[in-house]
Amino acid sequence: MVVQMMPEHVKSAVPKLPAYDARDLTGNGDQAHIILGDQTYVLRITRAGKLILTK
């Protein structure tokens, strides 16, 4: 696997995205509802520590 580092001048041009801890979203549980418009999705943290987002 080859990992390339982004040059500093490019990093500064990329806007920083908001970051959220999944456990904060789930209230330290394993599921949370996420609403987008009129759709509700379920965010689930699996036992293996993976995230699943379903409608």
PDB file of N, CA, C and O in Angstrom:
ATOM      1  N   MET A   1       0.838  -1.164   0.000  1.00  0.00           N
ATOM      2  CA  MET A   1       0.000   0.000   0.000  1.00  0.00           C
ATOM      3  C   MET A   1       0.895   1.243   0.000  1.00  0.00           C
ATOM      4  O   MET A   1       1.843   1.343   0.779  1.00  0.00           O
ATOM      5  N   VAL A   2       0.575   2.182  -0.885  1.00  0.00           N
ATOM      6  CA  VAL A   2       1.331   3.422  -0.971  1.00  0.00           C
ATOM      7  C   VAL A   2       0.475   4.538  -0.389  1.00  0.00           C
ATOM      8  O   VAL A   2      -0.659   4.750  -0.818  1.00  0.00           O
ATOM      9  N   VAL A   3       1.018   5.244   0.581  1.00  0.00           N
ATOM     10  CA  VAL A   3       0.312   6.365   1.189  1.00  0.00           C
ATOM     11  C   VAL A   3       1.032   7.640   0.789  1.00  0.00           C
ATOM     12  O   VAL A   3       2.225   7.801   1.046  1.00  0.00           O
ATOM     13  N   GLN A   4       0.295   8.546   0.157  1.00  0.00           N
ATOM     14  CA  GLN A   4       0.881   9.810  -0.249  1.00  0.00           C
ATOM     15  C   GLN A   4       0.388  10.902   0.688  1.00  0.00           C
ATOM     16  O   GLN A   4      -0.794  10.967   1.025  1.00  0.00           O
ATOM     17  N   MET A   5       1.303  11.748   1.096  1.00  0.00           N
ATOM     18  CA  MET A   5       0.951  12.865   1.954  1.00  0.00           C
ATOM     19  C   MET A   5       0.542  14.042   1.084  1.00  0.00           C
ATOM     20  O   MET A   5       1.153  14.305   0.048  1.00  0.00           O
ATOM     21  N   MET A   6      -0.496  14.747   1.514  1.00  0.00           N
ATOM     22  CA  MET A   6      -0.957  15.922   0.786  1.00  0.00           C
ATOM     23  C   MET A   6      -0.024  17.088   1.111  1.00  0.00           C
ATOM     24  O   MET A   6       0.267  17.335   2.281  1.00  0.00           O
ATOM     25  N   PRO A   7       0.449  17.810   0.083  1.00  0.00           N
ATOM     26  CA  PRO A   7       1.323  18.953   0.350  1.00  0.00           C
ATOM     27  C   PRO A   7       0.616  19.990   1.218  1.00  0.00           C
ATOM     28  O   PRO A   7      -0.600  20.162   1.123  1.00  0.00           O
ATOM     29  N   GLU A   8       1.384  20.682   2.070  1.00  0.00           N
ATOM     30  CA  GLU A   8       0.811  21.664   2.997  1.00  0.00           C
ATOM     31  C   GLU A   8      -0.006  22.739   2.290  1.00  0.00           C
ATOM     32  O   GLU A   8      -1.061  23.131   2.790  1.00  0.00           O
ATOM     33  N   HIS A   9       0.461  23.230   1.127  1.00  0.00           N
ATOM     34  CA  HIS A   9      -0.275  24.289   0.443  1.00  0.00           C
ATOM     35  C   HIS A   9      -1.628  23.795  -0.066  1.00  0.00           C
ATOM     36  O   HIS A   9      -2.553  24.591  -0.230  1.00  0.00           O
ATOM     37  N   VAL A  10      -1.755  22.500  -0.316  1.00  0.00           N
ATOM     38  CA  VAL A  10      -3.036  21.935  -0.739  1.00  0.00           C
ATOM     39  C   VAL A  10      -3.933  21.732   0.479  1.00  0.00           C
ATOM     40  O   VAL A  10      -5.136  21.987   0.412  1.00  0.00           O
ATOM     41  N   LYS A  11      -3.351  21.269   1.607  1.00  0.00           N
ATOM     42  CA  LYS A  11      -4.122  21.058   2.832  1.00  0.00           C
ATOM     43  C   LYS A  11      -4.823  22.335   3.267  1.00  0.00           C
ATOM     44  O   LYS A  11      -5.988  22.302   3.665  1.00  0.00           O
ATOM     45  N   SER A  12      -4.126  23.453   3.193  1.00  0.00           N
ATOM     46  CA  SER A  12      -4.710  24.703   3.662  1.00  0.00           C
ATOM     47  C   SER A  12      -5.845  25.173   2.763  1.00  0.00           C
ATOM     48  O   SER A  12      -6.681  25.967   3.194  1.00  0.00           O
ATOM     49  N   ALA A  13      -5.891  24.693   1.510  1.00  0.00           N
ATOM     50  CA  ALA A  13      -6.951  25.094   0.585  1.00  0.00           C
ATOM     51  C   ALA A  13      -8.206  24.235   0.754  1.00  0.00           C
ATOM     52  O   ALA A  13      -9.283  24.613   0.294  1.00  0.00           O
ATOM     53  N   VAL A  14      -8.073  23.090   1.408  1.00  0.00           N
ATOM     54  CA  VAL A  14      -9.199  22.178   1.603  1.00  0.00           C
ATOM     55  C   VAL A  14      -9.952  22.598   2.859  1.00  0.00           C
ATOM     56  O   VAL A  14      -9.358  22.660   3.935  1.00  0.00           O
ATOM     57  N   PRO A  15     -11.268  22.893   2.743  1.00  0.00           N
ATOM     58  CA  PRO A  15     -12.004  23.309   3.938  1.00  0.00           C
ATOM     59  C   PRO A  15     -12.102  22.172   4.950  1.00  0.00           C
ATOM     60  O   PRO A  15     -12.271  21.011   4.577  1.00  0.00           O
ATOM     61  N   LYS A  16     -11.995  22.513   6.222  1.00  0.00           N
ATOM     62  CA  LYS A  16     -12.102  21.508   7.280  1.00  0.00           C
ATOM     63  C   LYS A  16     -13.569  21.101   7.430  1.00  0.00           C
ATOM     64  O   LYS A  16     -14.451  21.950   7.558  1.00  0.00           O
ATOM     65  N   LEU A  17     -13.808  19.817   7.412  1.00  0.00           N
ATOM     66  CA  LEU A  17     -15.171  19.292   7.548  1.00  0.00           C
ATOM     67  C   LEU A  17     -15.520  19.116   9.017  1.00  0.00           C
ATOM     68  O   LEU A  17     -14.637  18.855   9.834  1.00  0.00           O
ATOM     69  N   PRO A  18     -16.799  19.255   9.363  1.00  0.00           N
ATOM     70  CA  PRO A  18     -17.197  18.982  10.749  1.00  0.00           C
ATOM     71  C   PRO A  18     -16.946  17.505  11.070  1.00  0.00           C
ATOM     72  O   PRO A  18     -17.078  16.646  10.198  1.00  0.00           O
ATOM     73  N   ALA A  19     -16.588  17.219  12.306  1.00  0.00           N
ATOM     74  CA  ALA A  19     -16.330  15.841  12.734  1.00  0.00           C
ATOM     75  C   ALA A  19     -17.185  15.534  13.951  1.00  0.00           C
ATOM     76  O   ALA A  19     -17.311  16.359  14.856  1.00  0.00           O
ATOM     77  N   TYR A  20     -17.770  14.348  13.970  1.00  0.00           N
ATOM     78  CA  TYR A  20     -18.633  13.937  15.060  1.00  0.00           C
ATOM     79  C   TYR A  20     -18.222  12.548  15.504  1.00  0.00           C
ATOM     80  O   TYR A  20     -17.951  11.684  14.670  1.00  0.00           O
ATOM     81  N   ASP A  21     -18.173  12.325  16.796  1.00  0.00           N
ATOM     82  CA  ASP A  21     -17.904  10.996  17.326  1.00  0.00           C
ATOM     83  C   ASP A  21     -19.214  10.210  17.271  1.00  0.00           C
ATOM     84  O   ASP A  21     -20.228  10.662  17.803  1.00  0.00           O
ATOM     85  N   ALA A  22     -19.200   9.058  16.643  1.00  0.00           N
ATOM     86  CA  ALA A  22     -20.420   8.259  16.480  1.00  0.00           C
ATOM     87  C   ALA A  22     -21.039   7.905  17.828  1.00  0.00           C
ATOM     88  O   ALA A  22     -22.261   7.809  17.938  1.00  0.00           O
ATOM     89  N   ARG A  23     -20.221   7.712  18.843  1.00  0.00           N
ATOM     90  CA  ARG A  23     -20.767   7.365  20.164  1.00  0.00           C
ATOM     91  C   ARG A  23     -21.502   8.552  20.784  1.00  0.00           C
ATOM     92  O   ARG A  23     -22.436   8.361  21.563  1.00  0.00           O
ATOM     93  N   ASP A  24     -21.091   9.774  20.447  1.00  0.00           N
ATOM     94  CA  ASP A  24     -21.845  10.947  20.905  1.00  0.00           C
ATOM     95  C   ASP A  24     -23.203  10.990  20.207  1.00  0.00           C
ATOM     96  O   ASP A  24     -24.213  11.320  20.829  1.00  0.00           O
ATOM     97  N   LEU A  25     -23.225  10.658  18.920  1.00  0.00           N
ATOM     98  CA  LEU A  25     -24.484  10.665  18.171  1.00  0.00           C
ATOM     99  C   LEU A  25     -25.455   9.610  18.693  1.00  0.00           C
ATOM    100  O   LEU A  25     -26.668   9.814  18.660  1.00  0.00           O
ATOM    101  N   THR A  26     -24.936   8.496  19.169  1.00  0.00           N
ATOM    102  CA  THR A  26     -25.797   7.410  19.648  1.00  0.00           C
ATOM    103  C   THR A  26     -26.040   7.478  21.148  1.00  0.00           C
ATOM    104  O   THR A  26     -26.642   6.568  21.717  1.00  0.00           O
ATOM    105  N   GLY A  27     -25.579   8.544  21.796  1.00  0.00           N
ATOM    106  CA  GLY A  27     -25.779   8.661  23.242  1.00  0.00           C
ATOM    107  C   GLY A  27     -25.099   7.540  23.993  1.00  0.00           C
ATOM    108  O   GLY A  27     -25.615   7.057  25.001  1.00  0.00           O
ATOM    109  N   ASN A  28     -23.936   7.121  23.507  1.00  0.00           N
ATOM    110  CA  ASN A  28     -23.166   6.004  24.061  1.00  0.00           C
ATOM    111  C   ASN A  28     -23.882   4.667  23.942  1.00  0.00           C
ATOM    112  O   ASN A  28     -23.486   3.687  24.573  1.00  0.00           O
ATOM    113  N   GLY A  29     -24.939   4.626  23.132  1.00  0.00           N
ATOM    114  CA  GLY A  29     -25.599   3.360  22.824  1.00  0.00           C
ATOM    115  C   GLY A  29     -25.041   2.833  21.510  1.00  0.00           C
ATOM    116  O   GLY A  29     -23.873   3.049  21.187  1.00  0.00           O
ATOM    117  N   ASP A  30     -25.898   2.133  20.748  1.00  0.00           N
ATOM    118  CA  ASP A  30     -25.406   1.621  19.471  1.00  0.00           C
ATOM    119  C   ASP A  30     -26.259   2.039  18.281  1.00  0.00           C
ATOM    120  O   ASP A  30     -25.998   1.607  17.158  1.00  0.00           O
ATOM    121  N   GLN A  31     -27.298   2.890  18.510  1.00  0.00           N
ATOM    122  CA  GLN A  31     -28.128   3.332  17.400  1.00  0.00           C
ATOM    123  C   GLN A  31     -28.560   4.784  17.583  1.00  0.00           C
ATOM    124  O   GLN A  31     -28.678   5.281  18.703  1.00  0.00           O
ATOM    125  N   ALA A  32     -28.792   5.452  16.447  1.00  0.00           N
ATOM    126  CA  ALA A  32     -29.318   6.814  16.453  1.00  0.00           C
ATOM    127  C   ALA A  32     -30.121   7.023  15.188  1.00  0.00           C
ATOM    128  O   ALA A  32     -29.836   6.417  14.155  1.00  0.00           O
ATOM    129  N   HIS A  33     -31.128   7.883  15.268  1.00  0.00           N
ATOM    130  CA  HIS A  33     -31.870   8.286  14.071  1.00  0.00           C
ATOM    131  C   HIS A  33     -31.203   9.530  13.498  1.00  0.00           C
ATOM    132  O   HIS A  33     -30.817  10.438  14.234  1.00  0.00           O
ATOM    133  N   ILE A  34     -31.075   9.557  12.189  1.00  0.00           N
ATOM    134  CA  ILE A  34     -30.561  10.723  11.477  1.00  0.00           C
ATOM    135  C   ILE A  34     -31.626  11.119  10.474  1.00  0.00           C
ATOM    136  O   ILE A  34     -32.064  10.299   9.667  1.00  0.00           O
ATOM    137  N   ILE A  35     -32.042  12.374  10.524  1.00  0.00           N
ATOM    138  CA  ILE A  35     -33.121  12.858   9.664  1.00  0.00           C
ATOM    139  C   ILE A  35     -32.549  13.788   8.610  1.00  0.00           C
ATOM    140  O   ILE A  35     -31.782  14.703   8.908  1.00  0.00           O
ATOM    141  N   LEU A  36     -32.944  13.529   7.364  1.00  0.00           N
ATOM    142  CA  LEU A  36     -32.565  14.379   6.237  1.00  0.00           C
ATOM    143  C   LEU A  36     -33.830  14.649   5.440  1.00  0.00           C
ATOM    144  O   LEU A  36     -34.371  13.761   4.782  1.00  0.00           O
ATOM    145  N   GLY A  37     -34.292  15.896   5.512  1.00  0.00           N
ATOM    146  CA  GLY A  37     -35.565  16.220   4.848  1.00  0.00           C
ATOM    147  C   GLY A  37     -36.684  15.444   5.494  1.00  0.00           C
ATOM    148  O   GLY A  37     -36.883  15.524   6.707  1.00  0.00           O
ATOM    149  N   ASP A  38     -37.428  14.682   4.687  1.00  0.00           N
ATOM    150  CA  ASP A  38     -38.525  13.891   5.238  1.00  0.00           C
ATOM    151  C   ASP A  38     -38.156  12.417   5.408  1.00  0.00           C
ATOM    152  O   ASP A  38     -39.026  11.582   5.651  1.00  0.00           O
ATOM    153  N   GLN A  39     -36.874  12.101   5.282  1.00  0.00           N
ATOM    154  CA  GLN A  39     -36.403  10.721   5.424  1.00  0.00           C
ATOM    155  C   GLN A  39     -35.704  10.534   6.770  1.00  0.00           C
ATOM    156  O   GLN A  39     -34.965  11.410   7.219  1.00  0.00           O
ATOM    157  N   THR A  40     -35.942   9.397   7.406  1.00  0.00           N
ATOM    158  CA  THR A  40     -35.271   9.052   8.650  1.00  0.00           C
ATOM    159  C   THR A  40     -34.385   7.834   8.401  1.00  0.00           C
ATOM    160  O   THR A  40     -34.828   6.832   7.841  1.00  0.00           O
ATOM    161  N   TYR A  41     -33.147   7.937   8.819  1.00  0.00           N
ATOM    162  CA  TYR A  41     -32.169   6.863   8.668  1.00  0.00           C
ATOM    163  C   TYR A  41     -31.763   6.377  10.049  1.00  0.00           C
ATOM    164  O   TYR A  41     -31.884   7.106  11.033  1.00  0.00           O
ATOM    165  N   VAL A  42     -31.282   5.148  10.118  1.00  0.00           N
ATOM    166  CA  VAL A  42     -30.783   4.593  11.370  1.00  0.00           C
ATOM    167  C   VAL A  42     -29.282   4.393  11.228  1.00  0.00           C
ATOM    168  O   VAL A  42     -28.816   3.704  10.321  1.00  0.00           O
ATOM    169  N   LEU A  43     -28.532   5.004  12.140  1.00  0.00           N
ATOM    170  CA  LEU A  43     -27.094   4.804  12.228  1.00  0.00           C
ATOM    171  C   LEU A  43     -26.860   3.766  13.300  1.00  0.00           C
ATOM    172  O   LEU A  43     -27.340   3.909  14.425  1.00  0.00           O
ATOM    173  N   ARG A  44     -26.121   2.714  12.958  1.00  0.00           N
ATOM    174  CA  ARG A  44     -25.883   1.639  13.926  1.00  0.00           C
ATOM    175  C   ARG A  44     -24.396   1.354  14.009  1.00  0.00           C
ATOM    176  O   ARG A  44     -23.706   1.294  12.991  1.00  0.00           O
ATOM    177  N   ILE A  45     -23.906   1.180  15.232  1.00  0.00           N
ATOM    178  CA  ILE A  45     -22.528   0.744  15.458  1.00  0.00           C
ATOM    179  C   ILE A  45     -22.583  -0.759  15.715  1.00  0.00           C
ATOM    180  O   ILE A  45     -23.264  -1.214  16.634  1.00  0.00           O
ATOM    181  N   THR A  46     -21.868  -1.521  14.904  1.00  0.00           N
ATOM    182  CA  THR A  46     -21.879  -2.980  15.045  1.00  0.00           C
ATOM    183  C   THR A  46     -20.960  -3.417  16.194  1.00  0.00           C
ATOM    184  O   THR A  46     -20.192  -2.614  16.723  1.00  0.00           O
ATOM    185  N   ARG A  47     -21.047  -4.672  16.562  1.00  0.00           N
ATOM    186  CA  ARG A  47     -20.157  -5.215  17.597  1.00  0.00           C
ATOM    187  C   ARG A  47     -18.711  -5.144  17.161  1.00  0.00           C
ATOM    188  O   ARG A  47     -17.808  -5.068  17.994  1.00  0.00           O
ATOM    189  N   ALA A  48     -18.483  -5.168  15.847  1.00  0.00           N
ATOM    190  CA  ALA A  48     -17.110  -5.105  15.319  1.00  0.00           C
ATOM    191  C   ALA A  48     -16.602  -3.667  15.220  1.00  0.00           C
ATOM    192  O   ALA A  48     -15.472  -3.433  14.789  1.00  0.00           O
ATOM    193  N   GLY A  49     -17.449  -2.691  15.624  1.00  0.00           N
ATOM    194  CA  GLY A  49     -17.019  -1.304  15.590  1.00  0.00           C
ATOM    195  C   GLY A  49     -17.163  -0.625  14.245  1.00  0.00           C
ATOM    196  O   GLY A  49     -16.539   0.407  13.999  1.00  0.00           O
ATOM    197  N   LYS A  50     -17.979  -1.195  13.372  1.00  0.00           N
ATOM    198  CA  LYS A  50     -18.244  -0.607  12.056  1.00  0.00           C
ATOM    199  C   LYS A  50     -19.534   0.201  12.118  1.00  0.00           C
ATOM    200  O   LYS A  50     -20.365  -0.006  13.002  1.00  0.00           O
ATOM    201  N   LEU A  51     -19.694   1.130  11.163  1.00  0.00           N
ATOM    202  CA  LEU A  51     -20.916   1.916  11.095  1.00  0.00           C
ATOM    203  C   LEU A  51     -21.777   1.446   9.938  1.00  0.00           C
ATOM    204  O   LEU A  51     -21.273   1.170   8.849  1.00  0.00           O
ATOM    205  N   ILE A  52     -23.092   1.355  10.178  1.00  0.00           N
ATOM    206  CA  ILE A  52     -24.052   1.016   9.134  1.00  0.00           C
ATOM    207  C   ILE A  52     -25.133   2.088   9.149  1.00  0.00           C
ATOM    208  O   ILE A  52     -25.676   2.410  10.205  1.00  0.00           O
ATOM    209  N   LEU A  53     -25.447   2.639   7.982  1.00  0.00           N
ATOM    210  CA  LEU A  53     -26.508   3.634   7.852  1.00  0.00           C
ATOM    211  C   LEU A  53     -27.571   3.036   6.940  1.00  0.00           C
ATOM    212  O   LEU A  53     -27.295   2.711   5.785  1.00  0.00           O
ATOM    213  N   THR A  54     -28.797   2.890   7.465  1.00  0.00           N
ATOM    214  CA  THR A  54     -29.889   2.302   6.686  1.00  0.00           C
ATOM    215  C   THR A  54     -31.095   3.217   6.715  1.00  0.00           C
ATOM    216  O   THR A  54     -31.246   4.059   7.600  1.00  0.00           O
ATOM    217  N   LYS A  55     -31.954   3.027   5.718  1.00  0.00           N
ATOM    218  CA  LYS A  55     -33.186   3.796   5.614  1.00  0.00           C
ATOM    219  C   LYS A  55     -34.274   3.115   6.383  1.00  0.00           C
ATOM    220  O   LYS A  55     -35.402   3.606   6.422  1.00  0.00           O
TER     221      LYS A  55
END
